């Protein structure tokens, strides 16, 4: 019985792994290549140009038209194996993600396809004291998804974190009362300036 359960969970893992690693790489994405038995220092991150071409050392230009990640990975391994017999290398995808809003270090981050929303927020330094973790927006090609991270933190079994896709934009919103307070402050400051100006022209 335990063996069947282990096989079932292994099957689920492989299904998720396969679905994550077969999405297409887009311009701005990249690959991380790590060599273990090559003397030249060519391990590194290489990014796809706007014309959908990837340039790699000693291999040259690779066209990505109609190739998913698995196909590209196999082509990279094959080409380097023809240059270095018995080469040992790891090829990892790098998907471009934008993290915006109430995080400590907003910006562009690259994920390998196994990270989820909370992982990427942690990469961006975590949420600020003004963030509303109960309303995180994820913009992607199909539309905008709303995610409640507070349910995850509380351990709600009905709420699941999910994997990200190339080009996703994560926006961590601000608590509504913080926005109201800031608006009130600006309104008060504007009123004060108007009052000072009225007094000065009398």
C-alpha positions as CSV (number, residue, x, y, z in Angstrom):
1,X,0.0,0.0,0.0
2,X,2.8,2.4,0.9
3,X,4.6,1.6,-2.3
4,X,1.5,2.4,-4.4
5,X,1.1,5.7,-2.5
6,X,4.8,6.6,-3.2
7,X,4.4,5.8,-6.9
8,X,1.2,7.9,-7.0
9,X,2.9,11.0,-5.5
10,X,5.9,10.4,-7.8
11,X,3.6,10.4,-10.8
12,X,2.0,13.7,-9.6
13,X,5.4,15.3,-9.2
14,X,6.5,14.2,-12.6
15,X,3.3,15.6,-14.1
16,X,3.9,19.0,-12.5
17,X,7.6,18.9,-13.3
18,X,6.9,18.2,-16.9
19,X,4.2,20.9,-17.2
20,X,6.5,23.5,-15.7
21,X,9.4,22.7,-17.9
22,X,7.7,22.5,-21.2
23,X,6.5,26.1,-21.5
24,X,8.1,28.1,-24.3
25,X,11.0,30.6,-23.5
26,X,10.2,34.1,-24.7
27,X,12.5,37.0,-25.6
28,X,13.9,38.3,-22.4
29,X,14.0,34.8,-20.8
30,X,17.2,32.8,-20.7
31,X,19.0,29.6,-19.8
32,X,21.6,29.0,-17.1
33,X,24.3,26.5,-18.2
34,X,26.6,25.0,-15.7
35,X,29.5,22.9,-16.9
36,X,31.3,20.5,-14.6
37,X,34.2,19.0,-16.7
38,X,35.0,21.9,-19.1
39,X,38.1,24.0,-18.4
40,X,36.9,27.1,-20.2
41,X,34.9,29.5,-18.0
42,X,31.7,29.4,-20.1
43,X,29.2,28.5,-17.4
44,X,26.7,31.4,-17.0
45,X,23.3,32.9,-17.8
46,X,22.5,33.5,-21.5
47,X,19.4,35.4,-22.6
48,X,17.1,35.3,-25.6
49,X,17.2,38.3,-27.9
50,X,14.2,40.1,-29.3
51,X,14.5,38.3,-32.6
52,X,14.0,35.0,-30.7
53,X,17.7,34.0,-31.0
54,X,19.9,32.6,-28.3
55,X,23.7,33.1,-28.6
56,X,26.0,30.6,-26.8
57,X,29.8,30.4,-26.6
58,X,31.4,28.2,-29.2
59,X,28.0,27.0,-30.4
60,X,26.8,30.3,-31.9
61,X,23.2,31.3,-32.6
62,X,20.2,29.0,-31.9
63,X,16.8,29.9,-33.2
64,X,14.0,29.2,-30.8
65,X,11.1,29.3,-33.2
66,X,8.5,26.7,-32.2
67,X,10.8,25.1,-29.6
68,X,9.7,24.5,-26.0
69,X,12.3,24.4,-23.3
70,X,12.8,20.6,-23.5
71,X,13.6,20.8,-27.2
72,X,16.0,23.7,-26.7
73,X,17.7,21.9,-23.8
74,X,18.3,18.8,-25.9
75,X,19.7,20.9,-28.7
76,X,22.1,22.6,-26.3
77,X,23.3,19.3,-24.8
78,X,23.8,17.7,-28.2
79,X,25.8,20.6,-29.6
80,X,28.1,20.8,-26.6
81,X,28.5,17.1,-26.5
82,X,29.8,17.3,-30.1
83,X,32.4,19.8,-28.9
84,X,33.4,18.2,-25.7
85,X,33.0,14.4,-25.7
86,X,31.3,13.2,-22.5
87,X,30.5,16.7,-21.4
88,X,28.7,17.1,-18.0
89,X,26.4,20.1,-17.8
90,X,23.1,21.2,-16.4
91,X,20.7,23.5,-18.4
92,X,18.1,25.4,-16.4
93,X,15.5,27.7,-17.8
94,X,15.3,31.3,-16.6
95,X,11.8,32.9,-16.9
96,X,11.5,36.6,-16.6
97,X,9.1,37.8,-13.9
98,X,8.3,41.4,-12.8
99,X,7.6,42.1,-9.1
100,X,5.9,45.4,-8.4
101,X,4.0,47.2,-5.6
102,X,4.6,46.8,-1.9
103,X,7.8,44.7,-1.9
104,X,11.2,45.9,-0.6
105,X,13.0,45.5,-3.9
106,X,10.7,45.8,-6.9
107,X,12.1,44.8,-10.2
108,X,12.8,42.1,-12.7
109,X,13.6,38.6,-11.4
110,X,14.4,35.3,-13.1
111,X,12.9,32.0,-11.9
112,X,13.6,28.5,-12.9
113,X,10.0,27.4,-13.2
114,X,9.7,25.7,-9.8
115,X,9.2,28.8,-7.8
116,X,5.8,30.0,-6.7
117,X,4.4,33.5,-5.9
118,X,5.6,33.6,-2.3
119,X,9.1,32.4,-3.3
120,X,9.4,35.3,-5.8
121,X,8.1,37.9,-3.2
122,X,10.8,36.6,-0.9
123,X,13.4,37.1,-3.7
124,X,12.2,40.7,-3.9
125,X,13.0,41.2,-0.2
126,X,9.5,40.3,1.1
127,X,6.5,42.5,1.7
128,X,6.6,46.0,3.2
129,X,4.7,47.0,6.3
130,X,2.0,48.6,4.1
131,X,1.4,45.6,1.9
132,X,-1.9,43.8,1.6
133,X,-0.9,40.1,1.3
134,X,-4.6,39.2,1.0
135,X,-4.7,40.8,-2.4
136,X,-1.9,39.9,-4.7
137,X,-2.5,40.4,-8.5
138,X,-0.8,38.3,-11.1
139,X,-1.1,39.7,-14.7
140,X,-0.5,37.2,-17.4
141,X,-1.5,36.8,-21.1
142,X,-4.8,35.0,-20.2
143,X,-5.9,37.8,-17.8
144,X,-5.4,38.9,-14.2
145,X,-5.4,36.4,-11.3
146,X,-6.0,37.4,-7.7
147,X,-4.2,35.5,-5.0
148,X,-4.7,35.6,-1.2
149,X,-1.3,34.9,0.4
150,X,-2.7,35.4,3.9
151,X,-4.7,32.2,3.5
152,X,-1.5,30.3,2.6
153,X,0.2,31.8,5.6
154,X,-2.7,30.7,7.9
155,X,-2.5,27.2,6.4
156,X,-5.8,27.2,4.7
157,X,-6.0,23.9,2.8
158,X,-8.4,25.3,0.2
159,X,-5.9,27.9,-1.0
160,X,-2.9,26.8,-3.1
161,X,0.2,28.8,-4.1
162,X,0.8,28.3,-7.8
163,X,3.7,28.2,-10.3
164,X,4.6,31.2,-12.4
165,X,4.9,31.7,-16.2
166,X,7.2,33.6,-18.4
167,X,6.2,37.3,-18.5
168,X,4.0,37.2,-15.3
169,X,3.8,40.5,-13.4
170,X,3.2,40.2,-9.7
171,X,1.7,43.2,-8.0
172,X,1.5,43.3,-4.2
173,X,-1.2,45.8,-3.3
174,X,-1.2,48.3,-0.5
175,X,-3.6,48.2,2.5
176,X,-6.6,50.4,1.7
177,X,-6.4,52.4,4.9
178,X,-2.7,53.3,4.1
179,X,-3.9,54.8,0.8
180,X,-6.7,56.7,2.5
181,X,-4.2,58.1,5.0
182,X,-1.8,59.2,2.3
183,X,-4.7,60.8,0.4
184,X,-5.8,62.6,3.5
185,X,-2.3,63.8,4.1
186,X,-2.0,65.2,0.5
187,X,-5.4,66.8,0.8
188,X,-4.4,68.5,4.1
189,X,-1.1,69.7,2.6
190,X,-2.8,71.1,-0.4
191,X,-5.4,72.9,1.8
192,X,-2.5,74.4,3.9
193,X,-0.8,75.7,0.7
194,X,-4.0,77.3,-0.5
195,X,-4.5,78.9,2.8
196,X,-0.9,80.3,3.0
197,X,-1.3,81.6,-0.6
198,X,-4.6,83.3,0.2
199,X,-3.1,85.0,3.3
200,X,0.0,86.1,1.3
201,X,-2.0,88.0,-1.4
202,X,-4.2,89.9,1.0
